[in-house]
Amino acid sequence: MGRKHHPTETTFSRRRFLSAAASVTGGALLWPRQGAAGGVRLRMPPGMPRSRVVQVRSRRAVQGPEVHRQLVGEMLQKALMSLTATTTIGQAWRSILKPKDVIGLKFNRSGQKIIATTRVLSDVLIGSIVEAGWRPEQIICIEAPEGTEARNQTTPARHGYASTTTDFGSGADQFASVLDQVTVLIDIPFLKTHNIAGLTCTLKNLSHGLIKHPARYHRNGCSPYIADIVAAAPIHSRLRLCLVDALRVVYDGGPEATAATISDEGILLASLDPVATDTVGLAILNEIRQGYELSPIALSGGDLGYLGAAHRRGLGTALWHGIDLVRLES
């Protein structure tokens, strides 16, 4: 399908789209009457604070597969300092991590070579953590590009899966052995469409990337499997930060990536809430797709089965009035 116009040229810009999504409580675009699959309206639990999601964008950060390392570093600093309300990147990391943590960085192997941003982002991220006081051997990269460990002197990830299965409610499976190697997880997914789940971002990068038999859990749009797997102790007890690589976004035909279905967006998202992060990711994908005259993936986070399930499971919020979206330029 040919592209009619670039999203940045559309009269309904991303900034206007996200601003409207974050502030309007009765509109048709992101606020359907039934906010969850199956006709069950989602609700915010009483007293639950709003979840902050920080979006940092630099239009100069990427040009096709060329990634501007310095700008990505600046974007990372802005995102984390805003997320943690700190004034230095060291303070930001110390508010997220503990001195003795063993840090698992969970990237996404699918589409990595074509999207071509992980090498720079992984090096920038590792360098930032090390500069803040953690040793390279305290960092373990999962699904990072070949050569990442050698360049950064990080500890190799343990291969294989646990010898025992973990019951997560809607199923049971063996979780990745690397989870026993780390004390915390930083989730660094791509932002992509998904031909079954609709969207793959923070939650699916964890659920289907850290178990032995992911193919078993794709029925019903991967719901409630994504939510149940992430809620299981091996992942949920370790998840500390979501950092979305939306520098280049797969807006159609995902999870596989082709040059024809990638949009250079120059965006990083940072949050402590994976559900809110995926909800913002959904809005970004919908706006890009609007520029190509493609239909939206879903009208709201609640209308996307696995996101509604994750909200009800207590993993975070899929409701816009529960999200504090901060947009920054770099």
Summary of the structure (lengths in Angstrom):
residues: 330
radius of gyration: 18.5
end to end distance: 32.1
largest distance: 54.7
contacts: 1197
relative contact order: 0.20
helix: 39%
strand: 21%
